Amino acid sequence: MIDREIQSSIESKLFKSKLIIIYGARQVGKTTLLKKIGDKFEGQSIYINCDEPDIRELLTDVTSTQLKNLVGNKKLVLIDEAQRVKNIGITLKLFVDQIKEVQVIATGSSAFELSNIINEPLTGRKYEYHLYPISIRELNQNLSWLEVNRLLEERIIYGMYPEVILNPSEKKPLLKEITRSYLFKDILSYEGIRKPEILEKLLIALAAQIGSEVSYNELANTVGIDKDTITKYIDILEKAFIVFKLPPFSKSLRTEITKMRKIYFYDTGIRNALITNFNSLQSRNDKGSLWENFMISEKLKMNKAIGIDAKSFFWRTSQQQEIDYIEDIDGNLHTYEFTFNEKKKKQISKTFLNAYKTMSETIVNNKNYGSFLGIE
């Protein structure tokens, strides 16, 4: 079992007369997290799995009296895959408004479904959390830092999904199963997606471009659909916790790139499974961009887990000057360049440093990445 960093934060919000919602892709560990929280309330919690058809029926168009009968004397109600229940927002609102002594924690693997369903009836009545694949910080809570470093390349190549980490001998088939069955299942259940082969082509095209600026027009030509559909599909991929966008930083220089964006994967194992490349870092020509993706994803996980409100960017000029990653925290700029090998010399652009006041400039490599993630 790997302890999740957000568990203590969730537990601190229990019994404050608000719903708690945990968003996350399938197989990232939402069910395990729910049950670990429930274990602390032995005999006082009830676990409800909405993948079961009869459970969905029990929670659909239900009255508060029926909910009270369902819950009985339990204090904690754990509702897994809540987005599968029709009108779940109304049901959750009844819990919050009519059964105030009960704490409900609901999970949803599809933010674009669950958030749309519950936002209106539960405004101001909920705490929201995001659960991502395991983080390096979480791994370090269960393993020594020496062991984490020994496993670093393995984690970059095969990713951070719990099942993949816990079953290393089956890592390739597990990754392929997660990619094909679970991720696509969630996305294809959305009414706007009709052609799985188009979605797969788009994901493969995005996987080939990590670390580079992405043009929606070029993607449209590559995939064979129009730009508006590309925009729509990428938005859905974001809401399904598969990819995230990094916008360009631009304020004062005329030469700054302002319209392009970079798109990364939350899990590099998923990315490598899409392009069927599990080669060692030494033999890869995408080593640098893979390291960049891995580190930025880990930083975003850290920020979410410990509540750092950071705006994230990359920076580039038309003269090809660039910075891999920038964080704006309360107006203070922190700049980062990524290189896996500590012997490879990199530096923060002097053009940027002359134009903007920065709080820190850091080159992140395989020796000092722990401090980048708040570990050392």
Sine and cosine of phi, psi and omega as CSV:
sin_phi,cos_phi,sin_psi,cos_psi,sin_omega,cos_omega
0.00,0.00,0.72,-0.70,0.03,-1.00
-0.93,-0.36,0.87,-0.50,-0.01,-1.00
-0.92,0.39,0.66,-0.75,-0.01,-1.00
-0.98,-0.18,0.67,-0.74,-0.15,-0.99
-0.91,0.42,-0.50,0.87,-0.05,-1.00
-0.99,0.16,-0.11,0.99,-0.08,-1.00
-0.87,0.49,-0.71,0.71,-0.03,-1.00
-0.91,0.42,-0.59,0.81,0.03,-1.00
-0.91,0.40,-0.67,0.74,0.04,-1.00
-0.87,0.48,-0.71,0.70,-0.04,-1.00
-0.91,0.43,-0.46,0.89,0.04,-1.00
-0.95,0.31,-0.28,0.96,-0.03,-1.00
-0.99,-0.17,0.03,1.00,-0.03,-1.00
-0.92,0.40,0.57,-0.82,0.11,-0.99
0.85,0.53,0.70,0.71,0.11,-0.99
-0.91,-0.42,0.43,0.90,0.05,-1.00
0.88,0.47,0.52,0.86,0.06,-1.00
-0.70,-0.72,0.51,-0.86,0.11,-0.99
-0.95,0.31,0.57,-0.82,0.13,-0.99
-0.92,-0.40,0.80,-0.60,-0.01,-1.00
-0.88,-0.47,0.74,-0.68,0.06,-1.00
-0.90,-0.43,0.92,-0.40,0.07,-1.00
-1.00,-0.05,0.46,-0.89,0.09,-1.00
0.18,-0.98,0.41,-0.91,0.05,-1.00
-0.91,0.42,0.30,-0.95,0.10,-1.00
-0.89,0.45,0.54,-0.84,0.10,-1.00
0.96,0.28,0.19,0.98,0.05,-1.00
-1.00,0.03,-0.12,0.99,0.09,-1.00
0.93,-0.37,0.34,0.94,-0.02,-1.00
-0.90,0.44,-0.70,0.72,-0.02,-1.00
-0.90,0.44,-0.69,0.72,0.03,-1.00
-0.86,0.50,-0.69,0.72,0.02,-1.00
-0.89,0.46,-0.70,0.71,0.04,-1.00
-0.83,0.56,-0.75,0.67,-0.07,-1.00
-0.93,0.36,-0.53,0.85,0.05,-1.00
-0.92,0.40,-0.63,0.78,0.07,-1.00
-0.92,0.40,-0.69,0.73,0.00,-1.00
-0.89,0.46,-0.52,0.85,0.00,-1.00
-0.88,0.48,-0.41,0.91,0.00,-1.00
-0.98,0.19,-0.12,0.99,0.02,-1.00
-0.83,-0.56,0.78,0.62,-0.05,-1.00
-0.82,0.58,0.81,-0.58,0.00,-1.00
0.99,0.14,-0.13,0.99,-0.04,-1.00
-0.89,-0.46,0.09,1.00,-0.01,-1.00
-0.84,-0.55,0.42,-0.91,0.06,-1.00
-0.75,-0.67,0.76,-0.65,0.00,-1.00
-0.98,-0.21,0.79,-0.61,-0.06,-1.00
-0.84,-0.53,0.89,-0.45,-0.05,-1.00
-0.99,-0.17,0.94,-0.33,-0.08,-1.00
-0.99,0.16,0.05,1.00,0.18,-0.98
-0.95,0.30,-0.31,0.95,0.00,-1.00
-0.99,0.11,0.81,-0.58,-0.05,-1.00
-0.84,0.54,-0.64,0.77,-0.03,-1.00
-0.94,0.35,-0.52,0.85,0.06,-1.00
-0.92,0.39,-0.68,0.74,0.03,-1.00
-0.86,0.51,-0.65,0.76,0.00,-1.00
-0.91,0.40,-0.62,0.78,0.00,-1.00
-0.89,0.46,-0.52,0.85,-0.08,-1.00
-0.99,-0.13,0.01,1.00,-0.04,-1.00
-1.00,-0.07,0.78,-0.62,0.03,-1.00
0.77,0.64,0.75,0.66,-0.09,-1.00
-0.99,-0.16,0.44,-0.90,0.06,-1.00
-1.00,-0.06,0.27,-0.96,0.03,-1.00
-0.90,0.43,-0.54,0.84,0.04,-1.00
-0.90,0.44,-0.68,0.73,0.02,-1.00
-0.91,0.42,-0.61,0.79,0.03,-1.00
-0.91,0.42,-0.66,0.75,0.02,-1.00
-0.88,0.47,-0.63,0.78,0.03,-1.00
-0.92,0.39,-0.60,0.80,0.00,-1.00
-0.92,0.40,-0.66,0.75,-0.08,-1.00
-0.99,0.17,-0.56,0.83,-0.04,-1.00
0.90,0.43,-0.77,-0.64,-0.04,-1.00
-0.99,-0.16,0.27,0.96,0.00,-1.00
-0.95,0.31,0.56,-0.83,0.02,-1.00
-1.00,-0.08,-0.47,0.88,-0.12,-0.99
-0.82,-0.57,0.82,-0.57,0.00,-1.00
-0.92,-0.39,0.86,-0.52,-0.04,-1.00
-0.94,-0.33,0.93,-0.36,-0.07,-1.00
-0.94,-0.34,0.94,-0.33,-0.08,-1.00
-1.00,-0.08,0.67,-0.74,-0.02,-1.00
0.83,0.56,0.78,0.62,-0.10,-1.00
-0.88,0.47,-0.46,0.89,-0.06,-1.00
-0.90,0.43,-0.21,0.98,-0.02,-1.00
-0.98,0.21,-0.19,0.98,-0.05,-1.00
-0.99,-0.11,0.78,-0.62,0.03,-1.00
-0.90,0.43,0.70,-0.71,0.01,-1.00
0.84,0.54,0.60,0.80,-0.05,-1.00
-0.89,0.46,-0.48,0.88,0.00,-1.00
-0.86,0.51,-0.65,0.76,0.02,-1.00
-0.91,0.41,-0.67,0.74,0.01,-1.00
-0.89,0.46,-0.70,0.71,0.01,-1.00
-0.91,0.41,-0.60,0.80,0.04,-1.00
-0.89,0.46,-0.62,0.79,0.04,-1.00
-0.89,0.46,-0.67,0.74,0.06,-1.00
-0.84,0.54,-0.77,0.64,-0.09,-1.00
-0.92,0.40,-0.65,0.76,-0.11,-0.99
-1.00,0.04,-0.56,0.83,-0.16,-0.99
-0.95,-0.31,-0.34,0.94,-0.01,-1.00
-0.80,-0.60,0.91,0.42,-0.18,-0.98
-0.91,0.42,-0.40,0.92,-0.04,-1.00
-0.98,0.21,-0.16,0.99,-0.02,-1.00
-0.98,-0.19,0.71,-0.71,0.09,-1.00
-0.99,-0.11,0.79,-0.61,0.04,-1.00
-0.94,-0.35,0.75,-0.66,0.18,-0.98
-0.88,-0.48,0.84,-0.54,-0.02,-1.00
-0.88,-0.47,0.60,-0.80,0.09,-1.00
-0.91,-0.42,0.43,-0.90,0.07,-1.00
-0.52,-0.85,0.77,-0.64,-0.03,-1.00
-1.00,0.06,-0.11,0.99,-0.04,-1.00
-0.76,-0.65,0.99,-0.15,-0.04,-1.00
-0.88,0.47,-0.56,0.83,-0.03,-1.00
-0.94,0.35,-0.32,0.95,0.09,-1.00
-1.00,-0.04,-0.83,0.56,-0.14,-0.99
-0.92,0.39,-0.68,0.74,-0.03,-1.00
-0.91,0.42,-0.62,0.79,0.03,-1.00
-0.92,0.40,-0.55,0.84,-0.04,-1.00
-0.95,0.30,-0.63,0.77,-0.19,-0.98
-0.97,-0.24,-0.22,0.97,-0.16,-0.99
-0.85,0.53,-0.76,0.65,-0.11,-0.99
-0.90,0.43,-0.78,0.62,-0.06,-1.00
-0.96,0.28,-0.19,0.98,-0.10,-0.99
-0.86,-0.52,0.37,0.93,0.03,-1.00
-0.85,0.53,0.82,-0.57,0.01,-1.00
0.98,0.21,0.08,1.00,-0.04,-1.00
-0.90,-0.45,0.29,0.96,-0.11,-0.99
-0.55,-0.83,0.45,-0.89,0.23,-0.97
-0.95,-0.32,0.68,-0.73,-0.02,-1.00
-0.90,-0.45,0.66,-0.75,0.07,-1.00
-0.75,-0.66,0.41,-0.91,0.10,-1.00
-0.87,-0.50,0.77,-0.64,0.07,-1.00
-0.95,-0.32,0.83,-0.55,-0.01,-1.00
-0.95,-0.31,0.07,-1.00,0.16,-0.99
-0.81,0.59,0.29,-0.96,-0.02,-1.00
-0.77,0.64,0.59,-0.80,0.06,-1.00
-0.97,-0.23,0.31,-0.95,0.09,-1.00
-0.86,0.51,-0.61,0.79,0.02,-1.00
-0.88,0.48,-0.67,0.74,0.01,-1.00
-0.93,0.36,-0.62,0.78,0.04,-1.00
-0.88,0.47,-0.62,0.78,-0.03,-1.00
-0.94,0.33,-0.33,0.94,0.08,-1.00
-0.97,0.26,-0.31,0.95,-0.04,-1.00
-0.93,-0.36,-0.29,0.96,0.00,-1.00
-0.77,-0.63,0.36,-0.93,0.10,-0.99
-0.93,0.36,0.38,-0.92,0.03,-1.00
-0.89,0.45,-0.54,0.84,0.07,-1.00
-0.87,0.50,-0.70,0.71,-0.02,-1.00
-0.94,0.35,-0.63,0.78,0.05,-1.00
-0.85,0.52,-0.70,0.72,0.01,-1.00
-0.91,0.41,-0.59,0.80,0.04,-1.00
-0.90,0.43,-0.51,0.86,-0.04,-1.00
-1.00,-0.07,0.03,1.00,-0.13,-0.99
-0.84,0.55,-0.78,0.63,-0.02,-1.00
-0.88,0.48,-0.65,0.76,0.04,-1.00
-0.85,0.53,-0.66,0.75,-0.03,-1.00
-0.95,0.31,-0.58,0.81,0.05,-1.00
-0.90,0.43,-0.66,0.75,-0.08,-1.00
-0.99,0.17,-0.67,0.74,-0.10,-1.00
-0.97,-0.26,-0.06,1.00,0.14,-0.99
0.99,0.13,-0.17,-0.99,-0.23,-0.97
-0.83,-0.56,0.31,0.95,0.07,-1.00
-0.93,0.37,0.67,-0.74,-0.09,-1.00
-0.80,0.61,-0.73,0.68,-0.04,-1.00
-0.89,0.46,-0.59,0.81,0.00,-1.00
-0.93,0.38,-0.66,0.75,0.01,-1.00
-0.93,0.37,-0.67,0.74,-0.10,-0.99
-0.99,0.16,-0.26,0.97,-0.01,-1.00
-0.77,-0.64,0.92,0.38,-0.11,-0.99
-0.87,0.49,-0.47,0.88,-0.01,-1.00
-0.95,0.31,-0.29,0.96,-0.01,-1.00
-0.90,-0.44,0.38,0.93,-0.16,-0.99
-0.88,0.48,-0.66,0.75,-0.03,-1.00
-0.92,0.39,-0.80,0.60,0.03,-1.00
-0.89,0.46,-0.55,0.84,0.04,-1.00
-0.91,0.43,-0.69,0.73,0.02,-1.00
-0.89,0.46,-0.67,0.74,0.01,-1.00
-0.91,0.42,-0.61,0.79,0.01,-1.00
-0.92,0.38,-0.69,0.72,0.04,-1.00
-0.87,0.49,-0.70,0.72,-0.05,-1.00
-0.91,0.42,-0.77,0.63,-0.11,-0.99
-0.98,0.21,-0.73,0.68,-0.16,-0.99
-1.00,0.08,-0.72,0.69,-0.16,-0.99
-1.00,0.04,-0.79,0.61,-0.04,-1.00
-0.90,0.43,-0.74,0.67,-0.01,-1.00
-0.92,0.40,-0.56,0.83,0.00,-1.00
-0.87,0.50,-0.71,0.70,0.01,-1.00
-0.90,0.43,-0.71,0.70,-0.07,-1.00
-0.93,0.36,-0.68,0.73,-0.05,-1.00
-0.95,0.32,-0.26,0.97,0.06,-1.00
-0.97,0.25,-0.26,0.97,0.02,-1.00
-0.97,0.26,0.69,-0.72,-0.17,-0.99
-0.90,0.43,-0.35,0.94,-0.05,-1.00
-0.99,0.12,-0.09,1.00,-0.04,-1.00
-0.96,-0.27,0.86,-0.51,-0.06,-1.00
-0.88,-0.47,-0.43,0.90,-0.12,-0.99
-0.85,-0.53,0.98,-0.20,-0.03,-1.00
-0.87,0.48,-0.52,0.85,-0.03,-1.00
-0.92,0.39,-0.54,0.84,0.05,-1.00
-0.94,0.35,-0.69,0.73,0.03,-1.00
-0.87,0.49,-0.68,0.73,0.00,-1.00
-0.90,0.43,-0.67,0.75,0.05,-1.00
-0.88,0.48,-0.65,0.76,0.01,-1.00
-0.91,0.42,-0.71,0.71,0.00,-1.00
-0.89,0.46,-0.65,0.76,0.02,-1.00
-0.92,0.40,-0.64,0.77,0.04,-1.00
-0.90,0.44,-0.66,0.75,0.05,-1.00
-0.92,0.40,-0.63,0.77,0.00,-1.00
-0.89,0.46,-0.53,0.85,-0.01,-1.00
-0.98,0.22,-0.22,0.98,-0.12,-0.99
-0.91,-0.42,0.23,0.97,-0.01,-1.00
-0.87,0.50,0.65,-0.76,-0.02,-1.00
1.00,0.06,-0.13,0.99,0.01,-1.00
-0.90,-0.44,0.42,-0.91,0.08,-1.00
-0.92,0.39,0.62,-0.79,-0.08,-1.00
-0.94,-0.34,0.76,-0.65,0.09,-1.00
-0.97,-0.24,0.84,-0.54,0.02,-1.00
-0.91,0.41,-0.52,0.86,0.05,-1.00
-0.91,0.41,-0.68,0.73,0.03,-1.00
-0.92,0.40,-0.64,0.77,0.06,-1.00
-0.87,0.48,-0.66,0.76,0.01,-1.00
-0.87,0.49,-0.67,0.74,0.02,-1.00
-0.92,0.38,-0.64,0.77,-0.01,-1.00
-0.92,0.39,-0.70,0.71,-0.09,-1.00
-0.99,0.12,-0.49,0.87,0.01,-1.00
1.00,-0.04,0.48,0.88,0.09,-1.00
-0.73,-0.69,0.17,-0.99,-0.07,-1.00
-0.98,0.19,0.28,-0.96,-0.07,-1.00
-0.88,0.47,-0.63,0.77,-0.01,-1.00
-0.88,0.48,-0.61,0.79,0.02,-1.00
-0.94,0.34,-0.61,0.79,0.09,-1.00
-0.85,0.53,-0.73,0.68,0.01,-1.00
-0.86,0.52,-0.70,0.71,-0.01,-1.00
-0.90,0.44,-0.71,0.71,-0.04,-1.00
-0.91,0.41,-0.66,0.76,0.00,-1.00
-0.92,0.40,-0.60,0.80,0.07,-1.00
-0.88,0.48,-0.66,0.75,0.03,-1.00
-0.92,0.40,-0.66,0.75,0.03,-1.00
-0.89,0.46,-0.58,0.82,0.08,-1.00
-0.91,0.42,-0.73,0.68,-0.05,-1.00
-0.94,0.33,-0.29,0.96,0.08,-1.00
-1.00,-0.06,0.13,0.99,0.09,-1.00
0.90,0.43,0.56,0.83,0.04,-1.00
-0.98,-0.19,-0.69,0.73,0.03,-1.00
-0.78,-0.63,0.26,-0.97,0.14,-0.99
-0.62,-0.78,0.49,-0.87,-0.02,-1.00
-0.99,-0.14,0.57,-0.82,0.14,-0.99
-0.88,-0.48,0.91,-0.42,-0.03,-1.00
-0.99,0.14,0.28,-0.96,0.04,-1.00
-0.98,0.19,0.58,-0.81,0.11,-0.99
-1.00,0.05,0.79,-0.62,-0.04,-1.00
-0.41,-0.91,0.83,-0.56,0.02,-1.00
-0.65,-0.76,-0.70,0.72,-0.20,-0.98
-0.76,-0.64,-0.38,0.92,-0.08,-1.00
-1.00,-0.04,0.73,-0.69,-0.03,-1.00
-0.91,0.41,-0.42,0.91,-0.07,-1.00
-1.00,0.05,-0.05,1.00,-0.06,-1.00
-0.94,0.35,0.67,-0.74,0.11,-0.99
-0.94,0.35,0.75,-0.66,-0.09,-1.00
-0.86,-0.52,-0.31,0.95,-0.15,-0.99
-0.94,-0.34,-0.36,0.93,-0.02,-1.00
-0.98,0.19,0.25,-0.97,0.09,-1.00
-0.58,-0.82,0.35,-0.94,0.12,-0.99
-0.97,-0.26,0.53,-0.85,0.02,-1.00
-0.79,-0.61,0.82,-0.57,-0.03,-1.00
-0.88,-0.47,0.25,-0.97,0.07,-1.00
-0.99,-0.17,0.65,-0.76,0.08,-1.00
-0.89,0.46,-0.47,0.88,-0.03,-1.00
-0.74,-0.67,0.86,-0.51,-0.03,-1.00
-0.95,0.31,-0.39,0.92,0.09,-1.00
-0.90,0.44,-0.67,0.74,0.06,-1.00
-0.88,0.47,-0.69,0.72,0.02,-1.00
-0.86,0.52,-0.72,0.69,-0.03,-1.00
-0.93,0.36,-0.53,0.85,0.05,-1.00
-0.91,0.41,-0.60,0.80,0.00,-1.00
-0.89,0.45,-0.61,0.80,0.00,-1.00
-0.99,-0.16,0.10,0.99,0.03,-1.00
0.78,0.63,0.79,0.62,0.02,-1.00
-0.74,-0.67,0.97,-0.24,0.04,-1.00
-0.90,-0.43,0.45,0.89,0.00,-1.00
-0.92,0.40,0.37,-0.93,0.03,-1.00
-0.91,0.41,0.37,-0.93,-0.01,-1.00
-0.87,0.49,-0.58,0.81,-0.06,-1.00
-0.87,0.50,-0.52,0.85,-0.08,-1.00
-0.98,-0.22,0.23,0.97,-0.07,-1.00
-0.97,-0.24,0.58,-0.82,0.12,-0.99
-1.00,-0.06,-0.03,1.00,0.04,-1.00
-0.94,-0.33,0.36,0.93,-0.06,-1.00
-0.84,0.55,-0.71,0.70,-0.04,-1.00
-0.90,0.43,-0.73,0.68,-0.02,-1.00
-0.94,0.34,-0.51,0.86,0.05,-1.00
-0.92,0.38,-0.68,0.73,0.06,-1.00
-0.89,0.46,-0.68,0.73,0.03,-1.00
-0.86,0.51,-0.74,0.67,0.02,-1.00
-0.87,0.49,-0.73,0.69,-0.05,-1.00
-0.87,0.49,-0.72,0.69,-0.04,-1.00
-0.92,0.38,-0.68,0.73,-0.01,-1.00
-0.91,0.42,-0.66,0.75,0.05,-1.00
-0.88,0.48,-0.69,0.72,0.01,-1.00
-0.89,0.45,-0.61,0.80,0.02,-1.00
-0.92,0.39,-0.65,0.76,0.03,-1.00
-0.90,0.43,-0.64,0.77,0.07,-1.00
-0.86,0.50,-0.72,0.70,-0.01,-1.00
-0.87,0.49,-0.74,0.68,-0.03,-1.00
-0.86,0.51,-0.69,0.73,0.01,-1.00
-0.91,0.41,-0.68,0.73,-0.10,-0.99
-0.92,0.39,-0.61,0.79,-0.08,-1.00
-0.95,-0.31,0.12,0.99,0.16,-0.99
0.98,0.18,0.53,0.85,0.10,-0.99
-1.00,0.07,0.85,-0.52,-0.02,-1.00
-1.00,-0.02,1.00,0.03,-0.06,-1.00
-0.90,-0.44,0.68,-0.74,0.16,-0.99
-1.00,-0.05,0.75,-0.66,-0.14,-0.99
-0.92,-0.38,0.64,-0.77,-0.05,-1.00
-0.55,-0.84,0.21,-0.98,0.35,-0.94
-0.88,-0.48,0.16,-0.99,-0.01,-1.00
-0.63,-0.78,0.70,-0.72,0.07,-1.00
-0.43,-0.90,0.50,-0.87,0.07,-1.00
-0.93,-0.38,0.20,-0.98,0.03,-1.00
-0.92,0.39,-0.27,0.96,0.08,-1.00
-1.00,0.00,0.21,0.98,0.06,-1.00
0.95,0.30,0.24,0.97,0.18,-0.98
-0.96,0.27,0.65,-0.76,-0.10,-0.99
-0.45,-0.89,0.35,-0.94,0.16,-0.99
-0.75,-0.67,0.75,-0.66,-0.10,-0.99
-0.89,0.46,-0.69,0.73,-0.17,-0.99
-0.47,-0.88,0.72,-0.70,0.03,-1.00
-0.75,-0.66,0.70,-0.72,0.13,-0.99
-0.90,-0.43,0.73,-0.68,0.10,-0.99
-0.95,-0.31,0.95,-0.32,0.00,-1.00
-0.90,-0.44,0.95,-0.30,-0.03,-1.00
0.82,0.57,0.63,0.78,0.03,-1.00
0.99,0.10,-0.04,1.00,0.03,-1.00
-0.99,-0.15,0.78,-0.63,-0.09,-1.00
-0.99,-0.11,0.75,-0.66,0.08,-1.00
-0.85,-0.53,0.82,-0.57,-0.10,-0.99
-0.93,-0.38,0.57,-0.82,-0.06,-1.00
-0.64,-0.77,0.66,-0.75,0.20,-0.98
-0.88,-0.47,0.54,-0.84,-0.06,-1.00
-0.88,-0.47,0.75,-0.66,0.15,-0.99
-0.55,-0.83,0.81,-0.58,-0.08,-1.00
-0.89,0.45,-0.66,0.75,-0.05,-1.00
-1.00,0.02,0.87,-0.50,-0.04,-1.00
-0.91,0.41,-0.30,0.95,-0.01,-1.00
-0.99,0.13,-0.26,0.96,0.02,-1.00
-0.98,0.17,0.84,-0.54,-0.09,-1.00
-0.99,0.17,0.79,-0.61,0.12,-0.99
-0.66,-0.75,0.37,-0.93,0.05,-1.00
-0.54,-0.84,0.37,-0.93,0.05,-1.00
-0.96,0.26,0.69,-0.72,-0.05,-1.00
-0.82,0.58,0.81,-0.59,0.05,-1.00
-0.92,0.38,-0.50,0.87,0.05,-1.00
-0.87,0.50,-0.69,0.72,0.03,-1.00
-0.92,0.40,-0.71,0.71,-0.04,-1.00
-0.91,0.42,-0.51,0.86,0.06,-1.00
-0.96,0.26,-0.45,0.89,-0.06,-1.00
-1.00,-0.01,-0.44,0.90,-0.11,-0.99
-0.72,-0.69,0.56,-0.83,0.11,-0.99
-0.99,0.11,0.79,-0.61,-0.03,-1.00
-0.88,-0.48,0.48,-0.87,0.06,-1.00
-1.00,0.08,-0.51,0.86,-0.02,-1.00
-0.39,-0.92,0.47,-0.88,0.09,-1.00
-0.73,-0.68,0.85,-0.52,-0.13,-0.99
-0.72,-0.70,0.71,-0.70,0.18,-0.98
-0.99,-0.15,0.88,-0.48,-0.09,-1.00
-0.98,-0.19,0.87,-0.49,0.01,-1.00
-0.79,-0.61,-0.12,-0.99,-0.09,-1.00
-0.97,0.24,0.00,1.00,0.05,-1.00
-0.97,-0.23,-0.51,0.86,-0.09,-1.00
-0.91,-0.42,0.17,0.99,-0.08,-1.00
-0.90,0.43,-0.37,0.93,0.03,-1.00
-0.87,0.49,-0.70,0.72,0.01,-1.00
-0.92,0.39,-0.54,0.84,0.08,-1.00
-0.86,0.51,-0.54,0.84,-0.02,-1.00
-0.98,-0.20,0.28,0.96,0.08,-1.00
0.93,0.36,0.46,0.89,-0.06,-1.00
-0.99,-0.17,-0.67,0.75,-0.05,-1.00
-0.97,-0.26,0.00,0.00,0.00,0.00
